[in-house]
């Protein structure tokens, strides 16, 4: 279980640290550049934050599937 805790900690740290990641399409980048530096950074952070929910859901479904397949094999 410690292995999964370390993996989860790594992904949470990667999301928190990745504030400099450009998560915008070309249209959003152009709009954000017109807004200014702080609103553009906030928009970028919001895009990354909203991206976390679908990945968490897909990860949970994958984990449940993996766990059920592991129980079937035993």
N, CA, C and O atoms as a CHARMM CRD file, in Angstrom:
* protein
*
  296
    1    1 UNK  N      0.83000  -1.20200   0.00000 PROA 1      0.00000
    2    1 UNK  CA     0.00000   0.00000   0.00000 PROA 1      0.00000
    3    1 UNK  C      0.86900   1.25900   0.00000 PROA 1      0.00000
    4    1 UNK  O      0.43900   2.30800  -0.48000 PROA 1      0.00000
    5    2 UNK  N      2.07500   1.16200   0.52900 PROA 2      0.00000
    6    2 UNK  CA     2.95800   2.32400   0.56000 PROA 2      0.00000
    7    2 UNK  C      3.30500   2.78100  -0.84800 PROA 2      0.00000
    8    2 UNK  O      3.47600   3.97400  -1.09900 PROA 2      0.00000
    9    3 UNK  N      3.40700   1.81600  -1.77200 PROA 3      0.00000
   10    3 UNK  CA     3.73600   2.15300  -3.15000 PROA 3      0.00000
   11    3 UNK  C      2.66300   3.05500  -3.74800 PROA 3      0.00000
   12    3 UNK  O      2.98700   4.04300  -4.40700 PROA 3      0.00000
   13    4 UNK  N      1.39800   2.73200  -3.52900 PROA 4      0.00000
   14    4 UNK  CA     0.30000   3.54200  -4.07900 PROA 4      0.00000
   15    4 UNK  C      0.23700   4.90900  -3.41300 PROA 4      0.00000
   16    4 UNK  O     -0.12300   5.89800  -4.05300 PROA 4      0.00000
   17    5 UNK  N      0.58500   4.96900  -2.13000 PROA 5      0.00000
   18    5 UNK  CA     0.62200   6.25400  -1.44900 PROA 5      0.00000
   19    5 UNK  C      1.68500   7.17000  -2.02600 PROA 5      0.00000
   20    5 UNK  O      1.47200   8.37400  -2.16500 PROA 5      0.00000
   21    6 UNK  N      2.83400   6.59200  -2.36300 PROA 6      0.00000
   22    6 UNK  CA     3.90900   7.38500  -2.97300 PROA 6      0.00000
   23    6 UNK  C      3.52300   7.85500  -4.36800 PROA 6      0.00000
   24    6 UNK  O      3.82200   8.98500  -4.75200 PROA 6      0.00000
   25    7 UNK  N      2.85300   6.98100  -5.13100 PROA 7      0.00000
   26    7 UNK  CA     2.41500   7.37000  -6.47200 PROA 7      0.00000
   27    7 UNK  C      1.39600   8.49100  -6.38600 PROA 7      0.00000
   28    7 UNK  O      1.47300   9.45600  -7.14700 PROA 7      0.00000
   29    8 UNK  N      0.43700   8.38100  -5.46700 PROA 8      0.00000
   30    8 UNK  CA    -0.56400   9.43000  -5.28600 PROA 8      0.00000
   31    8 UNK  C      0.09200  10.73500  -4.84700 PROA 8      0.00000
   32    8 UNK  O     -0.26500  11.80800  -5.33500 PROA 8      0.00000
   33    9 UNK  N      1.04000  10.64500  -3.93400 PROA 9      0.00000
   34    9 UNK  CA     1.75700  11.84000  -3.48600 PROA 9      0.00000
   35    9 UNK  C      2.50900  12.48900  -4.63800 PROA 9      0.00000
   36    9 UNK  O      2.54800  13.71600  -4.73800 PROA 9      0.00000
   37   10 UNK  N      3.10300  11.68800  -5.50500 PROA 10     0.00000
   38   10 UNK  CA     3.81500  12.22000  -6.66100 PROA 10     0.00000
   39   10 UNK  C      2.87100  12.98500  -7.58400 PROA 10     0.00000
   40   10 UNK  O      3.19600  14.08900  -8.02100 PROA 10     0.00000
   41   11 UNK  N      1.69700  12.40800  -7.88600 PROA 11     0.00000
   42   11 UNK  CA     0.75800  13.08000  -8.78000 PROA 11     0.00000
   43   11 UNK  C      0.19100  14.35300  -8.17100 PROA 11     0.00000
   44   11 UNK  O      0.01400  15.34800  -8.87400 PROA 11     0.00000
   45   12 UNK  N     -0.09600  14.33800  -6.87500 PROA 12     0.00000
   46   12 UNK  CA    -0.59500  15.55700  -6.22100 PROA 12     0.00000
   47   12 UNK  C      0.48000  16.63500  -6.25200 PROA 12     0.00000
   48   12 UNK  O      0.18600  17.79700  -6.53400 PROA 12     0.00000
   49   13 UNK  N      1.72200  16.25800  -5.96500 PROA 13     0.00000
   50   13 UNK  CA     2.81700  17.23300  -6.00100 PROA 13     0.00000
   51   13 UNK  C      3.02200  17.76200  -7.41200 PROA 13     0.00000
   52   13 UNK  O      3.29200  18.94900  -7.59200 PROA 13     0.00000
   53   14 UNK  N      2.89900  16.90200  -8.41300 PROA 14     0.00000
   54   14 UNK  CA     3.06800  17.33900  -9.79900 PROA 14     0.00000
   55   14 UNK  C      1.99200  18.34000 -10.19400 PROA 14     0.00000
   56   14 UNK  O      2.27500  19.30000 -10.91100 PROA 14     0.00000
   57   15 UNK  N      0.77600  18.13100  -9.74000 PROA 15     0.00000
   58   15 UNK  CA    -0.30600  19.05900 -10.06200 PROA 15     0.00000
   59   15 UNK  C     -0.10300  20.39000  -9.34400 PROA 15     0.00000
   60   15 UNK  O     -0.30800  21.45200  -9.93000 PROA 15     0.00000
   61   16 UNK  N      0.29600  20.33200  -8.09000 PROA 16     0.00000
   62   16 UNK  CA     0.49200  21.56600  -7.32200 PROA 16     0.00000
   63   16 UNK  C      1.66400  22.37200  -7.86800 PROA 16     0.00000
   64   16 UNK  O      1.58600  23.59800  -7.94800 PROA 16     0.00000
   65   17 UNK  N      2.73500  21.70700  -8.23900 PROA 17     0.00000
   66   17 UNK  CA     3.93900  22.38700  -8.70400 PROA 17     0.00000
   67   17 UNK  C      3.80300  22.88000 -10.14200 PROA 17     0.00000
   68   17 UNK  O      4.52700  23.78900 -10.54700 PROA 17     0.00000
   69   18 UNK  N      2.90300  22.30500 -10.91000 PROA 18     0.00000
   70   18 UNK  CA     2.82500  22.59600 -12.34300 PROA 18     0.00000
   71   18 UNK  C      2.05000  23.87600 -12.65200 PROA 18     0.00000
   72   18 UNK  O      1.20200  23.88000 -13.54500 PROA 18     0.00000
   73   19 UNK  N      2.32200  24.94300 -11.93900 PROA 19     0.00000
   74   19 UNK  CA     1.62400  26.20000 -12.20500 PROA 19     0.00000
   75   19 UNK  C      2.12900  26.88100 -13.46800 PROA 19     0.00000
   76   19 UNK  O      1.44000  27.73500 -14.02500 PROA 19     0.00000
   77   20 UNK  N      3.32100  26.51800 -13.92700 PROA 20     0.00000
   78   20 UNK  CA     3.86900  27.13700 -15.12600 PROA 20     0.00000
   79   20 UNK  C      3.50700  26.38300 -16.40100 PROA 20     0.00000
   80   20 UNK  O      3.96900  26.74000 -17.48500 PROA 20     0.00000
   81   21 UNK  N      2.70200  25.36600 -16.28300 PROA 21     0.00000
   82   21 UNK  CA     2.31300  24.57800 -17.44800 PROA 21     0.00000
   83   21 UNK  C      1.31900  25.37300 -18.28700 PROA 21     0.00000
   84   21 UNK  O      0.39300  25.97900 -17.74900 PROA 21     0.00000
   85   22 UNK  N      1.50600  25.37100 -19.58400 PROA 22     0.00000
   86   22 UNK  CA     0.59300  26.06100 -20.48900 PROA 22     0.00000
   87   22 UNK  C     -0.54300  25.11800 -20.85800 PROA 22     0.00000
   88   22 UNK  O     -0.38000  24.24500 -21.71000 PROA 22     0.00000
   89   23 UNK  N     -1.67800  25.29100 -20.22400 PROA 23     0.00000
   90   23 UNK  CA    -2.80800  24.38300 -20.42100 PROA 23     0.00000
   91   23 UNK  C     -3.90400  25.04400 -21.24100 PROA 23     0.00000
   92   23 UNK  O     -5.08500  24.75600 -21.04900 PROA 23     0.00000
   93   24 UNK  N     -3.53000  25.90700 -22.13000 PROA 24     0.00000
   94   24 UNK  CA    -4.52300  26.65400 -22.88200 PROA 24     0.00000
   95   24 UNK  C     -4.41700  26.35100 -24.36500 PROA 24     0.00000
   96   24 UNK  O     -3.33300  26.10500 -24.89500 PROA 24     0.00000
   97   25 UNK  N     -5.56500  26.37500 -25.01800 PROA 25     0.00000
   98   25 UNK  CA    -5.54600  26.27700 -26.47500 PROA 25     0.00000
   99   25 UNK  C     -5.12100  27.63700 -27.04300 PROA 25     0.00000
  100   25 UNK  O     -4.94400  28.59400 -26.29000 PROA 25     0.00000
  101   26 UNK  N     -4.96200  27.72000 -28.32700 PROA 26     0.00000
  102   26 UNK  CA    -4.47400  28.96500 -28.93500 PROA 26     0.00000
  103   26 UNK  C     -5.46700  30.11000 -28.75700 PROA 26     0.00000
  104   26 UNK  O     -5.05900  31.25700 -28.57400 PROA 26     0.00000
  105   27 UNK  N     -6.74200  29.82000 -28.80600 PROA 27     0.00000
  106   27 UNK  CA    -7.75000  30.88000 -28.63000 PROA 27     0.00000
  107   27 UNK  C     -7.74900  31.38600 -27.19600 PROA 27     0.00000
  108   27 UNK  O     -7.82100  32.59100 -26.95800 PROA 27     0.00000
  109   28 UNK  N     -7.66800  30.45900 -26.23600 PROA 28     0.00000
  110   28 UNK  CA    -7.63400  30.86500 -24.82800 PROA 28     0.00000
  111   28 UNK  C     -6.35900  31.63700 -24.51300 PROA 28     0.00000
  112   28 UNK  O     -6.38900  32.57900 -23.72100 PROA 28     0.00000
  113   29 UNK  N     -5.24200  31.25400 -25.11800 PROA 29     0.00000
  114   29 UNK  CA    -3.98500  31.96600 -24.89800 PROA 29     0.00000
  115   29 UNK  C     -4.08400  33.40700 -25.39000 PROA 29     0.00000
  116   29 UNK  O     -3.62100  34.33000 -24.72000 PROA 29     0.00000
  117   30 UNK  N     -4.68100  33.59500 -26.55000 PROA 30     0.00000
  118   30 UNK  CA    -4.82900  34.94100 -27.09600 PROA 30     0.00000
  119   30 UNK  C     -5.75100  35.78700 -26.21300 PROA 30     0.00000
  120   30 UNK  O     -5.45800  36.95100 -25.94200 PROA 30     0.00000
  121   31 UNK  N     -6.84900  35.20700 -25.77400 PROA 31     0.00000
  122   31 UNK  CA    -7.77500  35.92600 -24.89200 PROA 31     0.00000
  123   31 UNK  C     -7.11800  36.24800 -23.56200 PROA 31     0.00000
  124   31 UNK  O     -7.25600  37.35900 -23.04900 PROA 31     0.00000
  125   32 UNK  N     -6.39800  35.27600 -22.99900 PROA 32     0.00000
  126   32 UNK  CA    -5.74700  35.48800 -21.71000 PROA 32     0.00000
  127   32 UNK  C     -4.65800  36.55100 -21.80400 PROA 32     0.00000
  128   32 UNK  O     -4.45600  37.30800 -20.85500 PROA 32     0.00000
  129   33 UNK  N     -3.95800  36.62100 -22.92700 PROA 33     0.00000
  130   33 UNK  CA    -2.91400  37.63400 -23.06600 PROA 33     0.00000
  131   33 UNK  C     -3.50800  39.03400 -23.11400 PROA 33     0.00000
  132   33 UNK  O     -2.85100  39.99600 -22.71800 PROA 33     0.00000
  133   34 UNK  N     -4.72900  39.16100 -23.58900 PROA 34     0.00000
  134   34 UNK  CA    -5.39300  40.46500 -23.61200 PROA 34     0.00000
  135   34 UNK  C     -5.88100  40.87100 -22.22200 PROA 34     0.00000
  136   34 UNK  O     -6.03100  42.06000 -21.94200 PROA 34     0.00000
  137   35 UNK  N     -6.12900  39.89000 -21.34800 PROA 35     0.00000
  138   35 UNK  CA    -6.62100  40.18100 -20.00600 PROA 35     0.00000
  139   35 UNK  C     -5.52900  40.72300 -19.09000 PROA 35     0.00000
  140   35 UNK  O     -5.80000  41.54800 -18.21800 PROA 35     0.00000
  141   36 UNK  N     -4.31700  40.26700 -19.28300 PROA 36     0.00000
  142   36 UNK  CA    -3.21900  40.65800 -18.41200 PROA 36     0.00000
  143   36 UNK  C     -2.54900  39.43400 -17.82700 PROA 36     0.00000
  144   36 UNK  O     -2.99100  38.30700 -18.05200 PROA 36     0.00000
  145   37 UNK  N     -1.48300  39.65500 -17.07700 PROA 37     0.00000
  146   37 UNK  CA    -0.68200  38.53400 -16.58600 PROA 37     0.00000
  147   37 UNK  C     -1.36100  37.75300 -15.47200 PROA 37     0.00000
  148   37 UNK  O     -1.37500  36.52300 -15.51500 PROA 37     0.00000
  149   38 UNK  N     -1.92400  38.42900 -14.47700 PROA 38     0.00000
  150   38 UNK  CA    -2.54900  37.72100 -13.34900 PROA 38     0.00000
  151   38 UNK  C     -3.81500  36.97200 -13.76100 PROA 38     0.00000
  152   38 UNK  O     -3.97000  35.81300 -13.37800 PROA 38     0.00000
  153   39 UNK  N     -4.73200  37.58300 -14.52500 PROA 39     0.00000
  154   39 UNK  CA    -5.89800  36.80700 -14.96300 PROA 39     0.00000
  155   39 UNK  C     -5.51700  35.63200 -15.86600 PROA 39     0.00000
  156   39 UNK  O     -6.17400  34.59200 -15.83400 PROA 39     0.00000
  157   40 UNK  N     -4.46700  35.78800 -16.66500 PROA 40     0.00000
  158   40 UNK  CA    -4.02000  34.68800 -17.52100 PROA 40     0.00000
  159   40 UNK  C     -3.49500  33.53600 -16.67300 PROA 40     0.00000
  160   40 UNK  O     -3.77100  32.37400 -16.97000 PROA 40     0.00000
  161   41 UNK  N     -2.74800  33.84300 -15.63100 PROA 41     0.00000
  162   41 UNK  CA    -2.24900  32.80000 -14.73300 PROA 41     0.00000
  163   41 UNK  C     -3.39800  32.11600 -14.00300 PROA 41     0.00000
  164   41 UNK  O     -3.37700  30.90200 -13.80000 PROA 41     0.00000
  165   42 UNK  N     -4.39600  32.89700 -13.61100 PROA 42     0.00000
  166   42 UNK  CA    -5.56500  32.31400 -12.94200 PROA 42     0.00000
  167   42 UNK  C     -6.34600  31.40600 -13.88700 PROA 42     0.00000
  168   42 UNK  O     -6.81000  30.34100 -13.48000 PROA 42     0.00000
  169   43 UNK  N     -6.49400  31.81600 -15.13400 PROA 43     0.00000
  170   43 UNK  CA    -7.18300  30.98800 -16.12700 PROA 43     0.00000
  171   43 UNK  C     -6.43400  29.68900 -16.34800 PROA 43     0.00000
  172   43 UNK  O     -7.04600  28.62400 -16.43000 PROA 43     0.00000
  173   44 UNK  N     -5.13000  29.76500 -16.44500 PROA 44     0.00000
  174   44 UNK  CA    -4.30800  28.57800 -16.63600 PROA 44     0.00000
  175   44 UNK  C     -4.43800  27.62600 -15.44900 PROA 44     0.00000
  176   44 UNK  O     -4.57100  26.41700 -15.64000 PROA 44     0.00000
  177   45 UNK  N     -4.40000  28.15300 -14.23600 PROA 45     0.00000
  178   45 UNK  CA    -4.55400  27.32800 -13.03500 PROA 45     0.00000
  179   45 UNK  C     -5.93200  26.69100 -12.97800 PROA 45     0.00000
  180   45 UNK  O     -6.06500  25.53900 -12.56600 PROA 45     0.00000
  181   46 UNK  N     -6.95300  27.42300 -13.38500 PROA 46     0.00000
  182   46 UNK  CA    -8.30700  26.88500 -13.38200 PROA 46     0.00000
  183   46 UNK  C     -8.45600  25.74800 -14.38300 PROA 46     0.00000
  184   46 UNK  O     -9.14200  24.76500 -14.10400 PROA 46     0.00000
  185   47 UNK  N     -7.82800  25.86900 -15.53400 PROA 47     0.00000
  186   47 UNK  CA    -7.88000  24.80000 -16.53900 PROA 47     0.00000
  187   47 UNK  C     -7.22300  23.53900 -15.99200 PROA 47     0.00000
  188   47 UNK  O     -7.75600  22.44200 -16.16200 PROA 47     0.00000
  189   48 UNK  N     -6.08600  23.67900 -15.34400 PROA 48     0.00000
  190   48 UNK  CA    -5.39500  22.52600 -14.77100 PROA 48     0.00000
  191   48 UNK  C     -6.22300  21.92700 -13.63600 PROA 48     0.00000
  192   48 UNK  O     -6.30600  20.70500 -13.51400 PROA 48     0.00000
  193   49 UNK  N     -6.83300  22.76600 -12.81100 PROA 49     0.00000
  194   49 UNK  CA    -7.67400  22.29100 -11.70700 PROA 49     0.00000
  195   49 UNK  C     -8.87800  21.51500 -12.23500 PROA 49     0.00000
  196   49 UNK  O     -9.20300  20.45300 -11.70300 PROA 49     0.00000
  197   50 UNK  N     -9.54000  22.02200 -13.26500 PROA 50     0.00000
  198   50 UNK  CA   -10.69300  21.33500 -13.83400 PROA 50     0.00000
  199   50 UNK  C    -10.29100  20.04000 -14.54100 PROA 50     0.00000
  200   50 UNK  O    -11.10900  19.12700 -14.66200 PROA 50     0.00000
  201   51 UNK  N     -9.06700  19.95000 -14.99800 PROA 51     0.00000
  202   51 UNK  CA    -8.58300  18.74500 -15.65300 PROA 51     0.00000
  203   51 UNK  C     -8.41300  17.60100 -14.64900 PROA 51     0.00000
  204   51 UNK  O     -8.46400  16.43600 -15.04200 PROA 51     0.00000
  205   52 UNK  N     -8.21500  17.90300 -13.38100 PROA 52     0.00000
  206   52 UNK  CA    -7.95000  16.87600 -12.37700 PROA 52     0.00000
  207   52 UNK  C     -9.16200  15.98300 -12.12000 PROA 52     0.00000
  208   52 UNK  O     -8.98700  14.79300 -11.85900 PROA 52     0.00000
  209   53 UNK  N    -10.37100  16.50900 -12.18400 PROA 53     0.00000
  210   53 UNK  CA   -11.56100  15.71500 -11.88500 PROA 53     0.00000
  211   53 UNK  C    -11.76100  14.55300 -12.85900 PROA 53     0.00000
  212   53 UNK  O    -11.95300  13.42600 -12.40300 PROA 53     0.00000
  213   54 UNK  N    -11.72600  14.76900 -14.17300 PROA 54     0.00000
  214   54 UNK  CA   -11.88000  13.61300 -15.07300 PROA 54     0.00000
  215   54 UNK  C    -10.77100  12.57300 -14.90800 PROA 54     0.00000
  216   54 UNK  O    -11.02900  11.37200 -14.99700 PROA 54     0.00000
  217   55 UNK  N     -9.54300  13.02800 -14.66900 PROA 55     0.00000
  218   55 UNK  CA    -8.46300  12.07200 -14.45900 PROA 55     0.00000
  219   55 UNK  C     -8.67400  11.27300 -13.18100 PROA 55     0.00000
  220   55 UNK  O     -8.37500  10.07900 -13.14700 PROA 55     0.00000
  221   56 UNK  N     -9.18200  11.90600 -12.13300 PROA 56     0.00000
  222   56 UNK  CA    -9.45900  11.18900 -10.89000 PROA 56     0.00000
  223   56 UNK  C    -10.56800  10.16200 -11.08900 PROA 56     0.00000
  224   56 UNK  O    -10.47600   9.04800 -10.57400 PROA 56     0.00000
  225   57 UNK  N    -11.60400  10.51800 -11.82000 PROA 57     0.00000
  226   57 UNK  CA   -12.70600   9.58500 -12.07300 PROA 57     0.00000
  227   57 UNK  C    -12.22100   8.40400 -12.89600 PROA 57     0.00000
  228   57 UNK  O    -12.51100   7.25600 -12.56000 PROA 57     0.00000
  229   58 UNK  N    -11.49100   8.66700 -13.96200 PROA 58     0.00000
  230   58 UNK  CA   -10.97600   7.58500 -14.80100 PROA 58     0.00000
  231   58 UNK  C     -9.99500   6.72100 -14.01500 PROA 58     0.00000
  232   58 UNK  O     -9.98500   5.49900 -14.16700 PROA 58     0.00000
  233   59 UNK  N     -9.18200   7.33800 -13.18800 PROA 59     0.00000
  234   59 UNK  CA    -8.25200   6.58100 -12.35400 PROA 59     0.00000
  235   59 UNK  C     -8.97100   5.68400 -11.36100 PROA 59     0.00000
  236   59 UNK  O     -8.55200   4.54800 -11.13800 PROA 59     0.00000
  237   60 UNK  N    -10.04600   6.17600 -10.76400 PROA 60     0.00000
  238   60 UNK  CA   -10.82300   5.38100  -9.81500 PROA 60     0.00000
  239   60 UNK  C    -11.48600   4.20100 -10.51400 PROA 60     0.00000
  240   60 UNK  O    -11.46900   3.08400  -9.99600 PROA 60     0.00000
  241   61 UNK  N    -12.06900   4.44100 -11.68600 PROA 61     0.00000
  242   61 UNK  CA   -12.70000   3.35700 -12.44500 PROA 61     0.00000
  243   61 UNK  C    -11.65400   2.32000 -12.84000 PROA 61     0.00000
  244   61 UNK  O    -11.90700   1.12000 -12.73100 PROA 61     0.00000
  245   62 UNK  N    -10.49200   2.76000 -13.29300 PROA 62     0.00000
  246   62 UNK  CA    -9.41800   1.83900 -13.64400 PROA 62     0.00000
  247   62 UNK  C     -8.92900   1.03800 -12.45800 PROA 62     0.00000
  248   62 UNK  O     -8.65300  -0.15500 -12.58300 PROA 62     0.00000
  249   63 UNK  N     -8.82000   1.67900 -11.31100 PROA 63     0.00000
  250   63 UNK  CA    -8.38500   0.98800 -10.09600 PROA 63     0.00000
  251   63 UNK  C     -9.39800  -0.06500  -9.68000 PROA 63     0.00000
  252   63 UNK  O     -9.02100  -1.17700  -9.30900 PROA 63     0.00000
  253   64 UNK  N    -10.69100   0.27500  -9.73900 PROA 64     0.00000
  254   64 UNK  CA   -11.73900  -0.69800  -9.39500 PROA 64     0.00000
  255   64 UNK  C    -11.72800  -1.87700 -10.36300 PROA 64     0.00000
  256   64 UNK  O    -11.89500  -3.02400  -9.94800 PROA 64     0.00000
  257   65 UNK  N    -11.53300  -1.59900 -11.65800 PROA 65     0.00000
  258   65 UNK  CA   -11.47300  -2.66700 -12.64800 PROA 65     0.00000
  259   65 UNK  C    -10.27700  -3.56700 -12.39100 PROA 65     0.00000
  260   65 UNK  O    -10.39900  -4.79100 -12.44100 PROA 65     0.00000
  261   66 UNK  N     -9.12400  -2.97200 -12.11500 PROA 66     0.00000
  262   66 UNK  CA    -7.91600  -3.73000 -11.84400 PROA 66     0.00000
  263   66 UNK  C     -8.09300  -4.59000 -10.59800 PROA 66     0.00000
  264   66 UNK  O     -7.67300  -5.74700 -10.56700 PROA 66     0.00000
  265   67 UNK  N     -8.71600  -4.01800  -9.57300 PROA 67     0.00000
  266   67 UNK  CA    -8.92900  -4.75200  -8.32100 PROA 67     0.00000
  267   67 UNK  C     -9.88200  -5.92300  -8.54300 PROA 67     0.00000
  268   67 UNK  O     -9.64700  -7.01000  -8.01400 PROA 67     0.00000
  269   68 UNK  N    -10.94600  -5.72700  -9.31000 PROA 68     0.00000
  270   68 UNK  CA   -11.89500  -6.81500  -9.55700 PROA 68     0.00000
  271   68 UNK  C    -11.25100  -7.90700 -10.41100 PROA 68     0.00000
  272   68 UNK  O    -11.52100  -9.08800 -10.18900 PROA 68     0.00000
  273   69 UNK  N    -10.41300  -7.54700 -11.37500 PROA 69     0.00000
  274   69 UNK  CA    -9.72600  -8.53600 -12.19000 PROA 69     0.00000
  275   69 UNK  C     -8.71400  -9.32900 -11.37900 PROA 69     0.00000
  276   69 UNK  O     -8.50900 -10.51800 -11.62000 PROA 69     0.00000
  277   70 UNK  N     -8.09100  -8.67600 -10.43000 PROA 70     0.00000
  278   70 UNK  CA    -7.13000  -9.33900  -9.56700 PROA 70     0.00000
  279   70 UNK  C     -7.81900 -10.35600  -8.66300 PROA 70     0.00000
  280   70 UNK  O     -7.27600 -11.43300  -8.41500 PROA 70     0.00000
  281   71 UNK  N     -9.02200 -10.02100  -8.16500 PROA 71     0.00000
  282   71 UNK  CA    -9.78300 -10.94800  -7.31900 PROA 71     0.00000
  283   71 UNK  C    -10.28100 -12.14100  -8.11700 PROA 71     0.00000
  284   71 UNK  O    -10.33700 -13.24900  -7.58400 PROA 71     0.00000
  285   72 UNK  N    -10.64500 -11.94700  -9.37900 PROA 72     0.00000
  286   72 UNK  CA   -11.11600 -13.03600 -10.24100 PROA 72     0.00000
  287   72 UNK  C     -9.97800 -14.03000 -10.49200 PROA 72     0.00000
  288   72 UNK  O    -10.20200 -15.24000 -10.49900 PROA 72     0.00000
  289   73 UNK  N     -8.76600 -13.52400 -10.69500 PROA 73     0.00000
  290   73 UNK  CA    -7.62200 -14.39500 -10.96800 PROA 73     0.00000
  291   73 UNK  C     -7.23400 -15.23500  -9.75100 PROA 73     0.00000
  292   73 UNK  O     -6.70700 -16.33700  -9.90200 PROA 73     0.00000
  293   74 UNK  N     -7.49000 -14.72700  -8.56200 PROA 74     0.00000
  294   74 UNK  CA    -7.13500 -15.47100  -7.34700 PROA 74     0.00000
  295   74 UNK  C     -8.18300 -16.49800  -7.10700 PROA 74     0.00000
  296   74 UNK  O     -8.10000 -17.25000  -6.13600 PROA 74     0.00000
